[in-house]
């Protein structure tokens, strides 16, 4: 649909746009050629099913959202209910403001490695900045499991997301053991020590008092030798 009075072009039903390095697909796309603004929206049918969520790619980033506004001249935009993938992590944001260097600011965001539509666990922050292929910086952050905030709170958090070997946090995996109770396992920190060495320091904690600490280090000298060093300590408590 071409609307001359409002300087708008509207596309429906599996609409798509390719503009230089920017690619956009959605149920509905609007183009304001006077203000250089793209808008995209999803479709909700009478049964409440959602189809045609805006899906866009730019500078190697792939994102999916509920609704978006994007200025293709300034490369700035606003995005609602954004799902973005950064390295091994996934970020769920209720509202995002994108700036011209491909970085973006998120409000009410959760960073997780869980790929479920509603993540089972993650680090939640009211404000978060994402610099693609470099790092994620968050304000006061707390660990959430099954939508329940835990007592684990950090005044701030930095998650490196650079490609290749890099140091960074290892998110714990939550679960339940019939004997030891609820747990967080294998959470800790990964140290990139160089081309030949690395080290991971992780820990486990259970609601009935058991805990464990592990240190794993790998070394690899190409065409010469390679190996692994593993140390662990644990204490098990059973009963009430």
C-alpha positions as CSV (number, residue, x, y, z in Angstrom):
1,X,0.0,0.0,0.0
2,X,1.4,3.4,-1.1
3,X,0.1,6.3,1.0
4,X,1.2,9.6,-0.5
5,X,-0.5,11.8,2.1
6,X,1.6,10.3,5.0
7,X,4.8,9.5,2.9
8,X,4.4,5.9,3.9
9,X,4.7,2.5,2.1
10,X,3.1,-0.5,3.9
11,X,4.0,-4.2,3.2
12,X,2.0,-7.2,4.6
13,X,2.3,-11.0,4.9
14,X,5.8,-12.2,4.9
15,X,7.2,-8.8,4.1
16,X,11.0,-8.4,3.7
17,X,13.5,-5.7,3.1
18,X,17.2,-5.9,2.1
19,X,19.0,-2.6,2.5
20,X,22.8,-2.8,2.2
21,X,23.9,-5.0,5.2
22,X,20.4,-4.7,6.9
23,X,17.8,-7.4,6.4
24,X,14.4,-7.4,7.9
25,X,11.4,-9.8,7.8
26,X,8.1,-9.3,9.5
27,X,4.3,-9.7,9.1
28,X,4.0,-5.9,8.6
29,X,6.6,-3.4,7.6
30,X,6.1,0.4,7.2
31,X,8.5,2.7,5.4
32,X,8.5,6.5,5.9
33,X,10.8,7.6,3.1
34,X,10.7,11.3,4.2
35,X,12.0,10.5,7.8
36,X,14.0,7.4,6.7
37,X,12.2,5.3,9.3
38,X,11.3,1.6,9.1
39,X,8.7,0.1,11.4
40,X,7.9,-3.6,11.8
41,X,5.3,-5.5,13.7
42,X,4.0,-9.0,14.3
43,X,0.6,-10.6,13.9
44,X,-1.7,-11.9,16.7
45,X,-4.7,-13.9,15.4
46,X,-8.0,-14.5,17.2
47,X,-6.6,-17.5,19.1
48,X,-3.7,-15.4,20.5
49,X,-1.1,-17.1,18.3
50,X,1.8,-14.9,17.3
51,X,3.3,-15.1,13.8
52,X,5.5,-12.9,11.7
53,X,7.7,-11.6,14.5
54,X,10.2,-9.0,13.2
55,X,13.4,-10.8,12.5
56,X,16.4,-8.7,11.4
57,X,20.1,-9.1,10.7
58,X,22.8,-6.4,10.6
59,X,26.6,-6.4,11.0
60,X,26.5,-10.2,11.7
61,X,23.9,-9.8,14.5
62,X,20.6,-11.7,14.4
63,X,17.7,-10.4,16.5
64,X,14.0,-11.1,16.9
65,X,11.5,-8.7,18.5
66,X,7.8,-7.9,19.0
67,X,8.0,-4.4,17.4
68,X,10.7,-2.1,16.2
69,X,11.4,1.4,14.8
70,X,14.6,1.9,12.9
71,X,16.2,4.9,11.2
72,X,18.2,3.4,8.3
73,X,20.2,6.7,7.8
74,X,21.4,7.2,11.4
75,X,21.3,3.4,12.2
76,X,19.5,4.2,15.5
77,X,16.2,2.6,16.6
78,X,13.9,1.4,19.4
79,X,13.0,-2.3,19.8
80,X,10.4,-3.9,22.1
81,X,10.6,-7.4,23.6
82,X,13.9,-8.2,21.9
83,X,15.5,-11.6,21.8
84,X,19.2,-11.4,20.7
85,X,22.0,-13.9,20.7
86,X,25.5,-12.9,21.7
87,X,28.2,-15.7,21.4
88,X,26.9,-18.5,23.7
89,X,24.4,-16.4,25.6
90,X,20.9,-15.1,24.9
91,X,19.5,-11.7,26.0
92,X,15.8,-11.2,26.6
93,X,15.0,-7.4,26.8
94,X,11.6,-5.7,27.3
95,X,12.8,-2.5,25.6
96,X,16.0,-1.7,23.7
97,X,17.5,1.5,22.4
98,X,20.0,0.9,19.6
99,X,22.7,3.5,18.8
100,X,24.7,4.0,15.6
101,X,27.8,1.9,16.4
102,X,25.6,-1.3,16.7
103,X,25.7,-1.2,20.5
104,X,22.4,-1.1,22.4
105,X,21.0,-0.3,25.8
106,X,18.5,-2.8,27.3
107,X,15.9,-2.2,30.0
108,X,14.6,-5.0,32.2
109,X,16.9,-7.6,30.6
110,X,17.8,-11.2,31.4
111,X,21.1,-12.8,30.2
112,X,21.0,-16.6,30.0
113,X,22.3,-19.6,28.3
114,X,18.9,-21.3,28.4
115,X,17.3,-21.4,24.9
116,X,13.7,-21.8,26.1
117,X,11.2,-19.1,25.1
118,X,10.8,-18.3,28.8
119,X,14.3,-19.0,30.3
120,X,14.5,-21.3,33.3
121,X,17.4,-19.3,34.8
122,X,19.5,-16.2,34.1
123,X,21.0,-13.0,35.4
124,X,18.4,-10.2,35.5
125,X,19.2,-6.5,35.5
126,X,17.1,-3.3,35.2
127,X,19.7,-1.8,32.8
128,X,22.2,-3.4,30.5
129,X,24.6,-2.3,27.7
130,X,25.7,-4.7,25.0
131,X,28.7,-4.0,22.8
132,X,28.6,-6.8,20.1
133,X,31.5,-9.2,20.0
134,X,33.1,-7.5,23.0
135,X,31.1,-7.4,26.3
136,X,27.9,-7.0,28.2
137,X,27.8,-4.5,31.1
138,X,25.0,-4.6,33.6
139,X,24.0,-2.6,36.7
140,X,22.8,-4.3,39.9
141,X,22.2,-7.9,38.9
142,X,20.6,-10.9,40.6
143,X,20.3,-14.6,39.7
144,X,16.7,-15.7,38.8
145,X,15.6,-19.3,38.7
146,X,12.1,-20.2,37.5
147,X,11.1,-16.5,37.7
148,X,12.1,-16.5,41.4
149,X,14.9,-14.1,42.5
150,X,17.6,-15.8,44.5
151,X,19.7,-14.2,47.3
152,X,22.7,-14.1,44.9
153,X,23.0,-10.4,44.0
154,X,25.9,-8.6,42.3
155,X,26.4,-4.8,42.4
156,X,27.4,-5.0,38.7
157,X,28.3,-7.6,36.2
158,X,30.5,-7.8,33.1
159,X,30.1,-10.7,30.6
160,X,32.8,-10.9,27.9
161,X,31.4,-12.0,24.6
162,X,34.4,-11.6,22.3
163,X,34.9,-14.4,19.8
164,X,37.7,-16.9,20.3
165,X,39.3,-17.7,23.6
166,X,38.4,-15.2,26.4
167,X,38.0,-15.2,30.1
168,X,34.5,-14.9,31.5
169,X,31.7,-16.1,33.9
170,X,30.4,-19.6,33.6
171,X,26.6,-19.6,34.4
172,X,25.5,-22.3,36.9
173,X,22.9,-24.9,35.9
174,X,20.0,-25.2,38.3
175,X,18.2,-28.4,39.2
176,X,17.1,-30.8,42.0
177,X,18.7,-33.8,43.6
178,X,16.4,-36.2,45.5
179,X,19.0,-36.6,48.3
180,X,20.8,-33.3,48.4
181,X,18.0,-30.9,47.5
182,X,17.9,-28.0,45.0
183,X,21.2,-27.1,43.5
184,X,23.3,-24.7,41.4
185,X,26.1,-26.7,39.6
186,X,29.2,-25.9,37.6
187,X,29.0,-22.1,38.0
188,X,32.3,-20.1,38.2
189,X,34.9,-18.4,36.0
190,X,36.9,-19.4,33.0
191,X,40.5,-18.1,32.7
192,X,42.0,-17.8,29.2
193,X,45.7,-18.1,30.1
194,X,47.1,-18.1,26.6
195,X,47.4,-20.2,23.4
196,X,48.6,-23.3,25.3
197,X,46.8,-23.2,28.7
198,X,43.4,-22.5,30.2
199,X,41.7,-23.0,33.6
200,X,38.1,-23.2,34.9
201,X,37.3,-22.7,38.6
202,X,33.7,-23.9,39.3
203,X,31.5,-24.8,42.2
204,X,28.4,-26.6,43.2
205,X,26.0,-25.7,46.1
206,X,22.9,-27.7,47.4
207,X,20.0,-26.5,49.5
208,X,20.6,-29.2,52.2
209,X,24.2,-28.0,52.8
210,X,26.4,-30.0,50.4
211,X,28.9,-28.2,48.3
212,X,31.8,-28.8,46.0
213,X,34.7,-26.9,44.3
214,X,36.5,-28.0,41.1
215,X,39.5,-26.7,39.3
216,X,40.2,-27.9,35.7
217,X,43.2,-26.9,33.6
218,X,44.0,-28.0,30.0
219,X,47.4,-27.6,28.2
220,X,48.1,-28.3,24.6
221,X,51.4,-27.9,22.7
222,X,50.7,-28.8,19.1
223,X,52.6,-31.9,17.8
224,X,54.2,-32.3,21.2
225,X,51.9,-33.2,24.0
226,X,48.6,-32.3,25.7
227,X,46.9,-33.1,28.9
228,X,44.5,-32.1,31.7
229,X,44.8,-31.4,35.4
230,X,41.7,-31.7,37.6
231,X,41.4,-31.0,41.3
232,X,38.2,-31.2,43.3
233,X,36.9,-30.9,46.9
234,X,33.4,-31.7,48.1
235,X,31.4,-32.1,51.3
236,X,28.2,-34.0,51.3
237,X,25.4,-33.6,53.8
238,X,22.3,-35.8,53.8
239,X,19.0,-35.5,55.7
240,X,17.2,-32.4,57.0
